[in-house]
Amino acid sequence: MLMRTVFWDTERNTLKMIDQRHIPWELVVAEYGDYRAVAQAITDMVVRGAPAIGAAGAFGMALAAQQNATADPTLFAHAMQEAADHLNAARPTAVNLAWAIQQQMAVVAGGGEDTAETRSAMLRLAQKIADDDVEINRTMAYHGAELISDGDTILHHCNTGALATVDWGTALGVIFAAHEQGKKIHVLVDETRPRLQGALLTCWELRQRGISHDLIADNAAGHFMRTGQVNIVLVGSDRTAANGDVANKIGTYKLAVVAKENGVPFYPVVPTSTIDLNLAHGDLIPIEERPMEEVTVIRGQPIAPLETTARNPAFDVTPHRYVTGIVTEAGIVYPRL
């Protein structure tokens, strides 16, 4: 990437984010000086992908701190809790958002009487979360690249590259690392209805790096697996439960079931910040439902009769029995036999 997806402008003391709604047609960088606007940007998918959302939430809390000039630590803490609640509500499934905000609230709780120093500490923490994300993803990518052989065709769902993180990527990061190693690979890119993150974002990132790929309709994935044209499936995760159940972009569960039926390895690529050890299993993960217009309308054009209603869960849960292994920055985790 030419720039990070989420970054702090030190001269203007504002948060800047690539507005992913404009890709692949143009590169637009949005600027935010209000934490409420950051929350709305997360809801509206200006920024998306669990790690990028987490960094945006951390910087959103830093903005909230700058917006509140009080020197009273009690009033400051109260205002920060209001900001935390507002940001947390932006997208409930991605655990990185709550994880980053919780870290910021720990800074507030331990900040003592000097609210000015607490503000500085919150900005430093947000920057650290962003910097750490890049290094974690890079380390994770090279662990995952061990799974990729020269000549492999990889099936990928949604977008998990630099745009879904601060930089580099999770599942796409593995693909980038394998490509850097000189492996001749090909990627089948699920279009990823209803918001088409695969078609719009993943194809754009693969094209930037010169990686061979074909876009496929989501419903074609089973055909390519049954006919032996897929060697491995790589996906991301927005929240992974303690037992290894994985919540990811809607359609992931179907891929995992078909992969198992056809003997194709299925690997989520998951930074440990996305693992929620407080949830015993995936049925406890809240599943965000988004507006039905995302299903019934494509770029302003209705694709169904105007009176049609729709259901639009943004994520589904893949039970761990369908997961071959989980790639993390600490290595590849396999189920206990």
N, C-alpha and C positions, 0 to 999 in steps of 0.2 A: 504493500500500500504506500501511496505517496505521503499519507498522514495517518495519524491514529483515528479510529472511529469516534473516540471520546477523548477530549483533551482540554486542559485549562489554559486560557489565554492570560499569561501573567501580566501583560501590559494593561489589559482592560478589566482584569479580575472578573472574567466571565467564563462560563462553560461553553465550549463549542462541540458540536456533534455533526457528523455527516448525516444529512437527511436522506435516509435510505428509500424514501418513497419516490425519489427522482431518478434513482439508478435503474436501468443502465443508460438513460438518455442524457443525463447531465449530472455533474458533481456539485451538489449544493451543501454548503456548510451553514448550519443554523447556530445562532448565538443566544445564550440564555443568561439572564441576570436575576431570575426569580425562581425559587424552588418549585413553586406551583406550576410554572410553565414547563419545568423539567418533568414533573409528574405527568402533565398532559402529553408531553412528547413521548414518554414511555407508553402511555395508553394508546396513543395514535400511531405507534410504531415508526416514529421518526428514528428511534433507536430500538433495536430488537436483538435477541440472542442473550442467553442468561448472563454470560460474563460481562457483556457490554452494558446490560441493564444494571448489573451490580455496580459497575464503575460510575454509571450515570447517577445512580441513587446516592453513592458516596459523595460525589461532587454536588449533588442536589442538597445534601445536608450541609456541606461546606458553604453553599450559597445561602441557605437558611440562616446559618450562623452570621454571615456577613450582613444579611438584611436586618438583623436584630442588634441594635446598638446598646442595649441595656448593660449596665455594669453589675446589676443585681443577679447573682448566680441562680437564685431560686426562680426568678422570672425568666431568665435565659433558659434554664432546664425545661421549664414548662413550655416555652415556645419551641424548643427543639423536639419535644415529644409530640407536639401538634404537627410539626413538619414531618417527623418520622411516620406518624399515622397516615398523613396525606400521601406521602411517597409510597409507603407500603401498599396502599390500596390501588396503586396504578396498574399492577399486573400481579395477581396473587400466586400464580403457579411457579414462577421462576424463583427458586430459593435464594439465588445470589443477591437479589434485591434486599430481602429481609436480612441476609447475612451481613451485607455491607452496612446497612442502616444500624443493625445491632452493634457493630463495631464502633460506629460513630457515637451511638448513645453511651457506650462504655467510656469513651473519651469525655463526654459531657459529665457523666457521673463521677469521674475521677479528676475533674478539672479544677476543683477548689474554688477559691474566691476570685481568681483573675480570669474574667471572661474573655479578655483580649487574647490571652495565651491559649485559652481553649479554642477560640476561633482559628488561631494559627495552627494548633495541633490537629484540628479537624481537616484543614486543607492539606496538611502534610500527610495525614492518613489516607485521604482520597487519592492523592498522587501515588502513594505507596501501593494502594490496591490496584491502580491502573498499571504501574510499572511491574508489579508482581504478576499480574495477569499475562503480560507479554512473555515473561520468562517461563512461567508455568506452562503456557501453551506450547512454547518452543520445545521444552523438555518432553512434554507429553507427546508431541508430534514425532519425535525421533524414537520414543518407545513404540509407538504405534506403527511406525514405518517398518519395524521388524516383521510385521504381519504381512507386508506387501511383497510379492515376488515380481521379478521382471516379467512383463507380459500380462499382468493381471488386469482384469476388468472389474472395476469397483462400482457398486451401486450406492448412490448417495441421496439422502432425503433432506429437503429444506435447504437452509444455508447455515453453515457452521464455520465460515472462514473469518477473515480479518474483520468483515462487517458485523459479525455476530459477537465479536470479542473486542478488546481494545486494539489488538493487532494480532496477526498470524492466524489464529483459528484453532478449533478443536478437531472435529473429524476431517474437515478440509485441510487443516494444518498437517494431519498425517499424510494426506495426498500430496501436499506441497513438499513435505520432507522427502517422500519417496521419489518425487520428480527431481528434487535437488540431488539425490543420490544417483541419478542417471538411469533409474528404472523406467522402462518403456511401459507406461500404464495408459488405460483408457477409462473414462468415467461415464457412467450412465446417470444422468441427472433427472431425478423426479421433478416434474414441474411444480409440485406441492400446492395444490389447490387448498383453500380458495384464494390466498394472497400471492401465490406464484413466486415464493421466495427462491425456489430452485431455478425457475426460468429467468427471473429478473436479476437475481443477485449472484447465485452460484455460477451460472454460465458466464457472467461478467468477470468474476474473479478468476475462473479457470482460463478464460481468454486472455486476461492480463498476463498470466504466467505462461501462456503457450502450452497448456496441458490439453491433450486430446480428449474430446468429450462429445456426447450426443445428448440432447434433451429428449426425454420420453414422457408420455402421459403417465400419470400415477398408476393407472389401471394396467399399464403394459409391463410393470415390474415383474409380475408373476410369470408372464410369458418368457421373459429373458432368463429368469432363474430356472424354470422347468426345462428349458432347452439348452441348459449348460453354458449360457453366455455370461454368467456372473461368477466371479471367484470369491468375492467377499462383500458384505454390506457394512458400511460405516455410517453411523448417525451420531447426533449430539444428544444432549439431555438437559432439560430445564430443571429437573429435580429427580434425584435418585434416592429411593428409600433404603433403610438399613439392610433390608434383605436382598437388595439388588434389583427390585422392581424399578423400571425406568419410565418417567413421564417425559414425553418428547412431542414434537409437532404432530398434529393429527395425521394419521396414516402410518405411523411408525409401527404400531402393533400389528397391523396387517402384513407389513413387510417382514416382521420377525417371524410370524407364524408360517408364512410361505417359505422363508429362508430355511426354517427348521425342517419343513416338509421335504425340501429339495436338497438338504445336506449342505447348505451354503452357510459359512460362518457369519455370525451377526455380532458386531462389536459396537456398543456405544463408546464414545470418547468423552470422558467426564473429568473435569478438574475436581479435586476433592472438595472445593467450596460448594459444589453443586450436590454433594451427598448430604442428605438430611438424616442424621442418625437419630433424630427425635421421632421420626416416623417409622414404625415397625414394618409397614408394607405399603404398596402403592395405592391401595384403595383409600388411604388417608390423605392422599395428595389432592388439594383443591384443583378442580379443572375449570379454567376460565372459559366462559361462553361469550363470544364476541357478537357484534351486531349481525343480524341475518342478512343485511344488505351486502355483506362481503361474499355471500354465497349467490345471491340472486342478481347481482350487478357486477359487471367487469368494466372498470375504467369508464363509469358513467352510462354503460349500455346494459339495459335489462336483458337477462337471458332466460327469464321465466315470465309467465303471465303476472301482471302487476299485483294481483291479489294473492300470489303464492307466499306462504310462510315458510321459514326454513329454520333448521337447527345448526348451530355453528360452534361446536366445541373446538377450542384452539389446540388442545393437546389430547393425547390418550396415554394409557399406561400399558407398558409391555411387562408381563410377569417375568420374573427372573429365569423361569424354566426355558425361556426362548433365547436367553442371552448366552452366547458362547463365552464371552469374557468382557471385562470392562477395562478400557485403557485409561490410566490416570498418570499424573506427573510422577507418581512414586513407582510406576511400573504397571504391568498388566495383571489384573486380578481375575482369577478363574474360580468358578463355583467349587465348593467343597464336595468331594466325591463320597 
